Amino acid sequence: MLLVIKTRKSLFSKLKKIVERLHPYQVVEIIALPLVDVDRKYRDWLRKETS
């Protein structure tokens, strides 16, 4: 199963700790992907939703 969570870089550490605590696996795959190019409307939406 794959879970995709969208967040800001500044919130990643907090999110990572929550996922590690709640996930049943001993080793959890948690990765962050850089945004190379983002549509302005999407970027604005993401900033608003993660405020």
VMD Tcl script that builds the backbone (N, CA, C; Angstrom):
set m [mol new atoms 153]
animate dup $m
set s [atomselect $m all]
$s set {name element resname resid chain x y z} {
  {N N MET 1 A 0.838 -1.169 0.000}
  {CA C MET 1 A 0.000 0.000 0.000}
  {C C MET 1 A 0.888 1.239 0.000}
  {N N LEU 2 A 0.469 2.231 -0.722}
  {CA C LEU 2 A 1.208 3.485 -0.805}
  {C C LEU 2 A 0.334 4.610 -0.274}
  {N N LEU 3 A 0.909 5.412 0.595}
  {CA C LEU 3 A 0.230 6.582 1.129}
  {C C LEU 3 A 1.029 7.807 0.712}
  {N N VAL 4 A 0.388 8.748 0.078}
  {CA C VAL 4 A 1.044 9.983 -0.335}
  {C C VAL 4 A 0.481 11.117 0.514}
  {N N ILE 5 A 1.371 11.819 1.184}
  {CA C ILE 5 A 0.975 12.949 2.015}
  {C C ILE 5 A 1.700 14.181 1.502}
  {N N LYS 6 A 0.975 15.229 1.272}
  {CA C LYS 6 A 1.554 16.479 0.794}
  {C C LYS 6 A 1.718 17.420 1.976}
  {N N THR 7 A 2.916 17.961 2.117}
  {CA C THR 7 A 3.181 18.875 3.208}
  {C C THR 7 A 4.314 19.815 2.827}
  {N N ARG 8 A 4.649 20.689 3.717}
  {CA C ARG 8 A 5.769 21.612 3.516}
  {C C ARG 8 A 7.032 20.995 4.102}
  {N N LYS 9 A 8.166 21.433 3.587}
  {CA C LYS 9 A 9.452 20.964 4.104}
  {C C LYS 9 A 9.563 21.241 5.606}
  {N N SER 10 A 9.066 22.386 6.029}
  {CA C SER 10 A 9.160 22.766 7.444}
  {C C SER 10 A 8.325 21.865 8.357}
  {N N LEU 11 A 7.349 21.155 7.797}
  {CA C LEU 11 A 6.489 20.266 8.591}
  {C C LEU 11 A 6.877 18.798 8.464}
  {N N PHE 12 A 7.847 18.500 7.611}
  {CA C PHE 12 A 8.184 17.109 7.326}
  {C C PHE 12 A 8.634 16.344 8.566}
  {N N SER 13 A 9.480 16.921 9.363}
  {CA C SER 13 A 10.010 16.234 10.548}
  {C C SER 13 A 8.885 15.829 11.507}
  {N N LYS 14 A 7.954 16.726 11.734}
  {CA C LYS 14 A 6.812 16.438 12.618}
  {C C LYS 14 A 5.947 15.326 12.026}
  {N N LEU 15 A 5.684 15.415 10.733}
  {CA C LEU 15 A 4.891 14.393 10.051}
  {C C LEU 15 A 5.583 13.038 10.114}
  {N N LYS 16 A 6.884 13.021 9.893}
  {CA C LYS 16 A 7.659 11.784 9.926}
  {C C LYS 16 A 7.538 11.089 11.291}
  {N N LYS 17 A 7.639 11.840 12.351}
  {CA C LYS 17 A 7.532 11.269 13.697}
  {C C LYS 17 A 6.155 10.648 13.923}
  {N N ILE 18 A 5.122 11.298 13.441}
  {CA C ILE 18 A 3.760 10.784 13.596}
  {C C ILE 18 A 3.588 9.474 12.833}
  {N N VAL 19 A 4.062 9.450 11.593}
  {CA C VAL 19 A 3.940 8.237 10.773}
  {C C VAL 19 A 4.721 7.097 11.409}
  {N N GLU 20 A 5.925 7.355 11.865}
  {CA C GLU 20 A 6.737 6.311 12.510}
  {C C GLU 20 A 6.044 5.752 13.751}
  {N N ARG 21 A 5.405 6.610 14.504}
  {CA C ARG 21 A 4.726 6.175 15.722}
  {C C ARG 21 A 3.500 5.313 15.415}
  {N N LEU 22 A 2.769 5.667 14.366}
  {CA C LEU 22 A 1.514 4.985 14.057}
  {C C LEU 22 A 1.660 3.768 13.154}
  {N N HIS 23 A 2.743 3.687 12.402}
  {CA C HIS 23 A 2.903 2.620 11.413}
  {C C HIS 23 A 3.314 1.318 12.093}
  {N N PRO 24 A 2.719 0.193 11.677}
  {CA C PRO 24 A 3.026 -1.077 12.327}
  {C C PRO 24 A 4.377 -1.682 11.932}
  {N N TYR 25 A 4.977 -1.247 10.847}
  {CA C TYR 25 A 6.247 -1.834 10.406}
  {C C TYR 25 A 7.394 -1.371 11.285}
  {N N GLN 26 A 8.402 -2.231 11.405}
  {CA C GLN 26 A 9.587 -1.880 12.175}
  {C C GLN 26 A 10.432 -0.857 11.413}
  {N N VAL 27 A 10.500 -1.037 10.105}
  {CA C VAL 27 A 11.220 -0.100 9.242}
  {C C VAL 27 A 10.206 0.494 8.273}
  {N N VAL 28 A 9.977 1.782 8.384}
  {CA C VAL 28 A 8.969 2.466 7.582}
  {C C VAL 28 A 9.664 3.219 6.443}
  {N N GLU 29 A 9.151 3.082 5.240}
  {CA C GLU 29 A 9.695 3.848 4.112}
  {C C GLU 29 A 9.019 5.212 4.093}
  {N N ILE 30 A 9.777 6.219 4.469}
  {CA C ILE 30 A 9.288 7.599 4.448}
  {C C ILE 30 A 10.282 8.382 3.604}
  {N N ILE 31 A 9.809 8.929 2.507}
  {CA C ILE 31 A 10.698 9.671 1.622}
  {C C ILE 31 A 10.097 11.040 1.309}
  {N N ALA 32 A 10.976 11.982 1.010}
  {CA C ALA 32 A 10.549 13.321 0.605}
  {C C ALA 32 A 11.087 13.566 -0.800}
  {N N LEU 33 A 10.242 14.073 -1.644}
  {CA C LEU 33 A 10.626 14.378 -3.018}
  {C C LEU 33 A 10.634 15.884 -3.221}
  {N N PRO 34 A 11.690 16.415 -3.824}
  {CA C PRO 34 A 11.712 17.860 -4.067}
  {C C PRO 34 A 10.772 18.237 -5.202}
  {N N LEU 35 A 10.192 19.390 -5.084}
  {CA C LEU 35 A 9.370 19.924 -6.163}
  {C C LEU 35 A 10.279 20.743 -7.070}
  {N N VAL 36 A 10.455 20.275 -8.275}
  {CA C VAL 36 A 11.345 20.943 -9.213}
  {C C VAL 36 A 10.628 22.096 -9.910}
  {N N ASP 37 A 9.398 21.857 -10.291}
  {CA C ASP 37 A 8.608 22.880 -10.958}
  {C C ASP 37 A 7.154 22.671 -10.545}
  {N N VAL 38 A 6.510 23.721 -10.072}
  {CA C VAL 38 A 5.159 23.586 -9.549}
  {C C VAL 38 A 4.272 24.680 -10.140}
  {N N ASP 39 A 3.097 24.275 -10.560}
  {CA C ASP 39 A 2.111 25.230 -11.041}
  {C C ASP 39 A 1.777 26.222 -9.923}
  {N N ARG 40 A 1.699 27.486 -10.250}
  {CA C ARG 40 A 1.455 28.526 -9.250}
  {C C ARG 40 A 0.171 28.288 -8.463}
  {N N LYS 41 A -0.900 27.917 -9.143}
  {CA C LYS 41 A -2.176 27.683 -8.450}
  {C C LYS 41 A -2.066 26.521 -7.468}
  {N N TYR 42 A -1.379 25.477 -7.888}
  {CA C TYR 42 A -1.197 24.331 -6.994}
  {C C TYR 42 A -0.333 24.721 -5.802}
  {N N ARG 43 A 0.752 25.452 -6.046}
  {CA C ARG 43 A 1.632 25.890 -4.967}
  {C C ARG 43 A 0.868 26.734 -3.947}
  {N N ASP 44 A 0.058 27.651 -4.443}
  {CA C ASP 44 A -0.739 28.492 -3.555}
  {C C ASP 44 A -1.729 27.672 -2.738}
  {N N TRP 45 A -2.350 26.695 -3.383}
  {CA C TRP 45 A -3.289 25.812 -2.684}
  {C C TRP 45 A -2.569 25.026 -1.591}
  {N N LEU 46 A -1.408 24.477 -1.926}
  {CA C LEU 46 A -0.655 23.679 -0.955}
  {C C LEU 46 A -0.229 24.527 0.236}
  {N N ARG 47 A 0.211 25.725 -0.013}
  {CA C ARG 47 A 0.589 26.620 1.100}
  {C C ARG 47 A -0.606 26.914 1.996}
  {N N LYS 48 A -1.748 27.164 1.383}
  {CA C LYS 48 A -2.959 27.460 2.155}
  {C C LYS 48 A -3.391 26.245 2.988}
  {N N GLU 49 A -3.362 25.075 2.392}
  {CA C GLU 49 A -3.825 23.867 3.073}
  {C C GLU 49 A -2.890 23.394 4.172}
  {N N THR 50 A -1.633 23.784 4.123}
  {CA C THR 50 A -0.676 23.344 5.149}
  {C C THR 50 A -0.291 24.473 6.095}
  {N N SER 51 A -1.111 25.498 6.145}
  {CA C SER 51 A -0.845 26.611 7.067}
  {C C SER 51 A -1.264 26.256 8.474}
}
mol reanalyze $m
mol bondsrecalc $m
mol representation Tube
mol addrep $m
